[in-house]
Amino acid sequence: MGITKNENGKFLGIDVGTKRTGVSISNTAKTIAFPHKVIPFKGKEELLQEIEKIISEENIIRIIIGNPLNTRGERSSLTKNTFEIIDYLKKSIELETVMQDEKYSTQKAHTDLYSMKMNWKKRKQVVDKVAAAIILQNYLESYNKE
């Protein structure tokens, strides 16, 4: 299910969480990731519906999902619920999905937003979609080196 570099469409970045899921979208050139939306978690079905709506509206052709492994590259008990959500999404969405290392993406998002003098309340509202953009941007950089 490979995609050629010149194929029209965008990539969707997802930072899955058990409370909120951050979503980002690439440009059609697949060079820049933009924070798009934070989806409050109300259940797997509701999350899937929101993501499918974005896929349809934004002409998404590939999904990049943050892979929440610990610093040793392993799954942990803390990420068990997150992996259940990820597995559900991967089985339910009929697009190519790629797992991308997400280590420190949320920490970097907090740092970037803090450096912009954004207060804690506002940072909390946007940090998940900024983390999703960081995950997607990291993927795009390796994708464009191929």
C-alpha positions as a printed Julia matrix, in Angstrom:
146×3 Matrix{Float64}:
   0.0    0.0    0.0
   2.86   2.35  -0.79
   2.33   5.97  -1.71
   4.3    7.79  -4.35
   5.86  11.11  -3.41
   3.75  13.08  -5.87
   0.41  11.56  -4.84
  -2.11  14.19  -3.8
  -3.4   14.11  -0.27
  -2.18  14.78   3.22
  -0.85  12.78   6.13
  -2.6   12.74   9.5
  -0.58  12.67  12.72
  -2.2   11.29  15.85
  -0.99  11.5   19.45
  -3.35   9.06  21.2
  -4.12   9.57  24.85
  -6.6    8.16  27.33
  -7.93  11.66  28.14
  -7.27  13.59  24.93
  -6.0   12.8   21.45
  -4.02  15.35  19.49
  -4.37  15.51  15.71
  -2.14  17.2   13.14
  -2.23  17.41   9.36
   0.52  17.81   6.78
   0.4   20.07   3.78
  -0.14  18.33   0.42
   3.59  18.6   -0.33
   4.11  16.47   2.81
   6.79  18.81   4.16
   5.13  20.67   7.06
   2.91  19.43   9.91
   0.25  21.71  11.36
  -1.53  21.23  14.7
  -5.19  20.61  13.87
  -7.42  19.54  16.74
  -7.66  18.07  20.23
 -10.31  15.39  20.61
 -11.48  14.72  24.19
 -11.63  10.96  24.79
 -15.21   9.77  25.19
 -14.66   6.24  23.9
 -13.01   4.41  21.03
 -16.05   4.62  18.72
 -16.39   8.38  19.18
 -12.67   8.87  18.56
 -12.86   6.76  15.41
 -15.82   8.8   14.13
 -13.94  12.08  14.68
 -10.84  10.75  12.91
 -12.88   9.37   9.99
 -14.52  12.78   9.6
 -11.1   14.46   9.42
  -9.86  11.84   6.94
 -12.79  12.58   4.66
 -12.71  16.39   4.97
  -8.93  16.76   4.6
  -8.15  14.15   1.89
  -5.92  12.08   4.19
  -3.97   9.27   2.51
  -1.76   7.99   5.37
  -2.02   7.92   9.16
   1.01   8.44  11.4
   0.38   7.33  14.99
   2.69   8.18  17.88
   4.23   5.03  19.34
   4.2    5.47  23.14
   7.15   3.3   24.13
   9.26   3.98  27.19
  12.88   5.19  26.95
  14.06   1.57  26.55
  11.76   1.12  23.55
   9.29  -1.12  25.4
   5.59  -1.01  26.18
   4.81  -0.2   29.78
   1.85  -0.75  32.07
   1.15   2.99  31.84
   0.63   2.78  28.07
  -1.56  -0.37  28.06
  -4.81   1.57  27.55
  -3.21   3.78  24.91
  -2.11   0.71  22.93
  -5.64  -0.72  23.14
  -6.96   2.48  21.53
  -4.18   2.47  18.9
  -4.84  -1.19  18.02
  -8.54  -0.43  17.65
  -7.85   2.52  15.33
  -5.39   0.54  13.2
  -7.94  -2.27  12.71
 -10.8    0.14  11.97
  -9.23   2.66   9.56
  -8.77   1.51   5.99
  -5.66   3.57   5.29
  -2.01   2.75   5.67
  -0.97   3.43   9.27
   2.6    3.95  10.37
   3.87   3.98  13.95
   6.3    6.83  14.73
   8.42   7.19  17.85
   6.8    9.8   20.07
   9.39   9.97  22.83
   9.54  13.43  24.38
   7.01  14.91  21.91
   4.69  16.14  24.67
   7.64  17.44  26.69
   8.94  19.31  23.62
   5.45  20.69  22.95
   5.24  22.01  26.52
   8.7   23.57  26.2
   7.88  25.2   22.87
   4.57  26.58  24.15
   6.19  27.83  27.38
   8.87  29.62  25.38
   6.05  31.41  23.55
   4.93  32.74  26.97
   1.7   30.75  26.8
   0.07  30.32  30.2
  -0.58  26.86  31.66
  -4.34  26.87  31.0
  -3.9   27.66  27.3
  -0.96  25.22  26.97
  -3.11  22.42  28.38
  -5.74  23.11  25.7
  -3.33  22.83  22.76
  -0.37  20.7   23.89
  -1.78  17.44  22.48
  -2.24  18.79  18.96
   1.22  20.4   19.08
   2.69  17.04  20.2
   0.87  15.39  17.27
   2.44  17.95  14.92
   5.9   17.18  16.35
   5.34  13.44  15.79
   4.13  14.04  12.24
   6.95  16.5   11.46
   9.53  13.95  12.62
   7.95  11.4   10.3
   7.84  13.86   7.39
  11.54  14.62   7.76
  12.46  10.95   7.43
   9.83  10.42   4.68
  11.31  13.2    2.58
  14.86  11.82   2.91
  13.81   8.58   1.17
